[in-house]
Amino acid sequence: MPLKIAIQMDHISTISITGDTSFALALEAQRRGHALFHYTPDRLSMVGSKVFARIEELQVRDEKGNHFTLGAPVRTDLSEMDVVLLRQDPPFDMNYITTTHMLERIHPKTLVVNDPAWVRNSPEKIFVTEFPDLMPETLITKDPREVDAFRREFGDIIVKPLYGNGGAGIFHLHEADRNLASLLEMFGQMFREPYIVQRYLKEVRAGDKRIILIDGEPVGAINRVPAEHDSRSNMHVGGRAEKTELTEREREICARIGPSLKQRGFVLVGIDVIGDCMTEINVTSPTGIREVKNFGGADIATLFWDAVEDKRRA
């Protein structure tokens, strides 16, 4: 039976369809005959316990510069939808958190993917700390003395915002770098939250692997190699995608975290692995499925909608 699917995302006019996972999911849903609707988070409203959005009927095409058509906006009770995809990009700020509170009012009668309450309670750089033996040594703090002591213990470190995304604000500081105090002063002015500090993993020069899991099971991976003069591997800041296979250690990591992902209702997850260490568990709007398919891997959009349709039938 065709489903009515609303996608909460950054405006579709702003995306680059070449590597956009939300767009790939929309293409596959449309191919299956589902009805698609589009809205941005600022179009959400809550009246009493009812959640509304001004949604626009959506048609998508895999054509650069001509990839979508939107209908007129219609104020709609989102409980009339069968599925809502929670797909806007971070930052994971109070605006993002507020949308999860609102969408929680309609879930699970309307299936929200991923589960909004667990998205709210599983920040990507904090959720990973539930598996300390799978991750590099990590410090979360605003105390400069703690950061200084951490660097003295581990040498080279990575400092980054706790709720950032896309490689923004990530700094690699060498053991003798004299910029740490200035960097922490700047972070203190920019962010109210603590920062995250991790032991630098030199294996990142060989790549930062994005592994995609559906319902807690690994279904594909892509390796992202940083540019020569950058420590970040994110593709929109110059990282290069390359074909890869899962190692035995990576399968062990997936097996360990899989039950927690299923228990939290996370249908689509992307984890980041450098060397033998998992650094993040991405549950907000994980990306990478188009790159996996482009390098001959699984059609993850198909697997995603198989899982969602199964949940709607259950």
C-alpha positions as CSV (number, residue, x, y, z in Angstrom):
1,M,0.0,0.0,0.0
2,P,1.4,3.5,-0.8
3,L,2.5,5.5,2.2
4,K,2.2,9.2,2.8
5,I,5.8,10.3,3.7
6,A,6.8,13.7,5.0
7,I,10.5,14.6,5.0
8,Q,11.7,17.2,7.5
9,M,14.9,18.5,6.1
10,D,16.9,21.5,5.1
11,H,15.3,23.0,2.0
12,I,15.6,20.7,-0.9
13,S,16.8,23.5,-3.1
14,T,20.0,23.8,-1.0
15,I,21.2,20.2,-1.3
16,S,23.8,18.7,-3.6
17,I,22.1,15.6,-5.0
18,T,25.3,13.8,-5.9
19,G,25.9,12.7,-2.4
20,D,22.7,13.6,-0.5
21,T,21.2,10.7,1.4
22,S,17.8,12.3,2.0
23,F,17.5,12.8,-1.8
24,A,18.4,9.1,-2.4
25,L,15.7,8.0,0.1
26,A,13.2,10.3,-1.6
27,L,14.0,8.8,-5.1
28,E,13.5,5.3,-3.9
29,A,10.3,6.1,-2.0
30,Q,8.9,7.8,-5.2
31,R,9.9,4.8,-7.3
32,R,7.9,2.6,-5.0
33,G,4.8,4.7,-5.5
34,H,4.7,6.4,-2.1
35,A,3.4,10.0,-1.8
36,L,6.1,12.5,-0.8
37,F,5.9,15.7,1.1
38,H,8.5,18.2,2.1
39,Y,8.9,20.8,4.9
40,T,11.6,22.6,6.8
41,P,11.8,22.6,10.6
42,D,10.6,26.2,10.8
43,R,7.3,25.1,9.3
44,L,6.5,23.0,12.4
45,S,3.8,24.1,14.9
46,M,2.2,22.5,17.9
47,V,-1.4,23.4,19.1
48,G,-2.1,21.6,22.3
49,S,-0.9,18.1,21.6
50,K,-1.4,18.2,17.8
51,V,1.6,18.8,15.5
52,F,1.2,20.6,12.2
53,A,3.4,21.6,9.4
54,R,3.0,23.5,6.2
55,I,4.0,20.7,3.8
56,E,4.5,20.8,0.1
57,E,3.9,17.8,-2.2
58,L,7.3,16.7,-3.6
59,Q,8.5,15.2,-6.8
60,V,12.1,14.4,-7.3
61,R,14.4,13.8,-10.3
62,D,18.0,12.7,-10.5
63,E,18.9,15.7,-12.6
64,K,21.4,18.3,-11.4
65,G,19.8,21.8,-11.5
66,N,16.3,20.3,-12.0
67,H,16.0,17.8,-9.1
68,F,12.6,18.7,-7.5
69,T,9.2,20.2,-7.9
70,L,7.1,21.4,-5.0
71,G,3.4,21.9,-4.7
72,A,1.7,24.7,-2.8
73,P,2.1,24.6,1.0
74,V,-0.8,23.1,2.9
75,R,-1.2,23.2,6.7
76,T,-1.4,19.6,7.7
77,D,-1.8,17.6,10.9
78,L,1.3,15.4,10.7
79,S,-0.5,12.5,12.4
80,E,-2.2,12.1,9.0
81,M,1.2,11.0,7.6
82,D,2.3,7.4,7.7
83,V,6.0,8.2,8.0
84,V,8.0,11.3,8.9
85,L,11.7,11.3,8.1
86,L,13.7,13.4,10.5
87,R,16.5,14.4,8.2
88,Q,17.6,18.0,8.8
89,D,21.3,18.4,9.3
90,P,22.8,19.4,12.7
91,P,23.9,21.5,14.6
92,F,22.3,19.6,17.3
93,D,21.0,22.7,19.2
94,M,17.9,23.6,21.1
95,N,16.0,24.2,17.9
96,Y,16.8,20.6,16.8
97,I,15.9,19.3,20.3
98,T,12.6,21.1,20.2
99,T,11.6,19.5,16.9
100,T,12.2,16.1,18.5
101,H,9.9,17.0,21.4
102,M,7.2,18.0,18.9
103,L,7.6,14.9,16.7
104,E,7.5,12.7,19.8
105,R,3.8,13.6,20.1
106,I,2.9,11.8,16.8
107,H,5.3,8.8,17.1
108,P,4.8,5.8,16.8
109,K,1.3,6.1,15.3
110,T,3.0,8.1,12.6
111,L,6.4,6.4,12.3
112,V,9.2,8.9,12.8
113,V,12.5,7.8,11.6
114,N,14.8,7.9,13.5
115,D,12.8,7.7,16.8
116,P,12.8,11.4,17.9
117,A,13.1,10.7,21.7
118,W,16.1,8.5,21.2
119,V,17.7,11.0,18.7
120,R,17.3,13.6,21.4
121,N,18.9,11.3,24.1
122,S,21.7,10.0,21.9
123,P,23.9,13.0,20.9
124,E,26.4,11.6,18.4
125,K,29.6,12.3,20.2
126,I,28.2,11.3,23.6
127,F,26.3,8.2,22.6
128,V,29.6,6.6,21.5
129,T,31.0,7.0,25.1
130,E,28.7,4.1,26.1
131,F,31.3,1.9,24.4
132,P,34.6,3.1,25.8
133,D,36.6,0.1,24.8
134,L,35.6,0.7,21.1
135,M,36.7,4.4,21.0
136,P,39.9,6.4,21.4
137,E,40.6,8.1,24.7
138,T,38.2,10.9,25.0
139,L,37.6,14.0,27.3
140,I,34.4,16.1,27.4
141,T,35.0,19.4,29.3
142,K,35.3,23.2,29.3
143,D,38.1,23.2,31.9
144,P,41.4,24.2,30.2
145,R,43.4,22.5,32.9
146,E,41.7,19.2,32.1
147,V,42.5,19.7,28.4
148,D,46.1,20.5,29.1
149,A,46.5,17.4,31.3
150,F,44.9,15.3,28.6
151,R,47.4,16.5,26.0
152,R,50.3,16.0,28.3
153,E,49.2,12.4,28.7
154,F,48.4,11.5,25.1
155,G,50.4,14.0,23.0
156,D,48.7,15.0,19.7
157,I,45.0,15.7,20.2
158,I,41.8,16.5,18.3
159,V,39.6,19.3,19.7
160,K,36.1,19.9,18.3
161,P,32.7,21.2,19.2
162,L,30.5,18.7,21.0
163,Y,27.5,19.4,18.9
164,G,29.0,20.4,15.6
165,N,28.8,18.6,12.2
166,G,30.4,18.2,8.8
167,G,34.0,18.7,10.0
168,A,33.4,22.3,11.1
169,G,35.6,23.5,14.0
170,I,37.8,20.4,14.1
171,F,41.4,21.1,15.1
172,H,44.5,18.8,15.3
173,L,47.0,20.1,17.8
174,H,50.5,18.7,18.1
175,E,52.0,17.9,21.5
176,A,54.1,21.1,21.4
177,D,51.6,23.3,19.6
178,R,51.4,26.7,21.4
179,N,47.9,27.6,20.2
180,L,45.9,25.4,22.6
181,A,45.2,28.3,25.1
182,S,44.1,30.6,22.3
183,L,41.9,27.9,20.8
184,L,40.1,27.2,24.0
185,E,39.5,30.9,24.6
186,M,37.9,31.1,21.2
187,F,35.8,28.0,21.8
188,G,34.7,29.5,25.1
189,Q,33.4,32.5,23.3
190,M,31.7,30.5,20.6
191,F,30.1,27.6,22.5
192,R,28.2,27.4,25.8
193,E,28.6,23.6,25.8
194,P,31.7,21.6,26.7
195,Y,34.1,20.6,24.0
196,I,35.3,17.1,23.0
197,V,39.0,16.2,23.0
198,Q,40.3,12.9,21.7
199,R,43.7,11.3,21.2
200,Y,44.7,11.9,17.7
201,L,44.6,8.8,15.6
202,K,47.4,8.8,13.0
203,E,45.5,6.1,11.1
204,V,43.2,8.8,9.8
205,R,45.7,9.5,7.0
206,A,44.6,6.1,5.5
207,G,41.0,7.1,5.9
208,D,38.0,7.6,8.1
209,K,35.5,4.9,7.3
210,R,31.8,5.6,7.3
211,I,29.8,2.4,7.9
212,I,26.0,2.4,7.4
213,L,23.8,0.2,9.5
214,I,20.1,-0.6,8.9
215,D,18.2,-1.9,12.0
216,G,21.5,-2.5,13.7
217,E,23.1,-4.5,10.9
218,P,26.0,-3.3,8.7
219,V,25.0,-3.0,5.1
220,G,27.8,-0.9,3.5
221,A,30.8,1.3,4.0
222,I,32.9,3.9,2.2
223,N,36.4,5.1,3.1
224,R,36.9,8.9,3.3
225,V,40.6,9.9,2.9
226,P,41.5,13.4,4.0
227,A,43.2,15.9,1.7
228,E,47.0,16.1,2.0
229,H,47.0,19.3,4.1
230,D,43.8,18.6,6.1
231,S,43.1,16.3,9.1
232,R,39.4,16.2,8.2
233,S,38.0,13.5,6.0
234,N,34.6,14.9,5.4
235,M,34.0,15.0,1.6
236,H,32.5,18.5,1.4
237,V,35.8,19.8,2.9
238,G,38.0,18.0,0.4
239,G,38.0,14.4,1.6
240,R,38.1,11.7,-1.1
241,A,35.8,8.7,-1.2
242,E,37.1,5.3,-2.1
243,K,35.8,1.7,-2.1
244,T,36.4,-0.4,1.0
245,E,35.4,-3.6,2.8
246,L,34.6,-4.2,6.4
247,T,37.4,-5.6,8.6
248,E,37.0,-8.2,11.3
249,R,37.4,-5.4,13.9
250,E,34.7,-3.3,12.2
251,R,32.3,-6.2,12.2
252,E,33.0,-6.7,15.9
253,I,32.2,-3.0,16.5
254,C,28.9,-3.3,14.6
255,A,27.9,-6.5,16.5
256,R,28.5,-4.7,19.8
257,I,26.5,-1.6,19.1
258,G,23.8,-3.3,16.9
259,P,21.5,-4.3,19.8
260,S,21.5,-0.8,21.3
261,L,20.7,0.7,17.9
262,K,17.7,-1.6,17.5
263,Q,16.5,-1.0,21.0
264,R,16.5,2.7,20.4
265,G,14.5,2.5,17.2
266,F,17.4,3.7,14.9
267,V,16.6,2.4,11.4
268,L,19.4,4.3,9.7
269,V,22.8,5.0,11.4
270,G,26.2,5.9,10.2
271,I,29.3,5.2,12.4
272,D,32.8,6.6,11.8
273,V,35.8,4.3,12.4
274,I,39.4,5.3,12.2
275,G,41.9,2.4,12.5
276,D,40.4,0.2,15.2
277,C,38.4,2.9,16.9
278,M,34.9,4.2,16.5
279,T,34.7,7.9,16.9
280,E,31.0,8.8,16.3
281,I,27.6,7.2,16.1
282,N,25.6,9.4,13.7
283,V,21.8,9.2,14.3
284,T,20.4,12.6,13.2
285,S,20.9,12.6,9.4
286,P,23.6,10.1,8.5
287,T,25.0,10.3,5.0
288,G,27.0,8.1,2.7
289,I,24.5,5.8,1.0
290,R,24.9,7.2,-2.5
291,E,28.7,6.9,-2.3
292,V,28.3,3.2,-1.2
293,K,26.2,2.5,-4.2
294,N,28.4,4.4,-6.6
295,F,31.4,2.2,-5.6
296,G,29.4,-1.0,-6.3
297,G,28.0,-1.6,-2.8
298,A,24.5,-2.2,-1.7
299,D,21.5,-0.1,-2.7
300,I,20.9,1.1,0.9
301,A,17.9,3.2,0.0
302,T,16.1,-0.1,-1.0
303,L,17.1,-1.8,2.3
304,F,16.0,1.3,4.2
305,W,12.5,1.3,2.7
306,D,12.2,-2.4,3.1
307,A,12.8,-2.0,6.8
308,V,10.4,1.0,7.1
309,E,7.6,-0.8,5.2
310,D,8.0,-3.8,7.5
311,K,7.6,-1.6,10.6
312,R,4.5,0.0,9.1
313,R,3.0,-3.5,8.6
314,A,3.9,-4.7,12.0
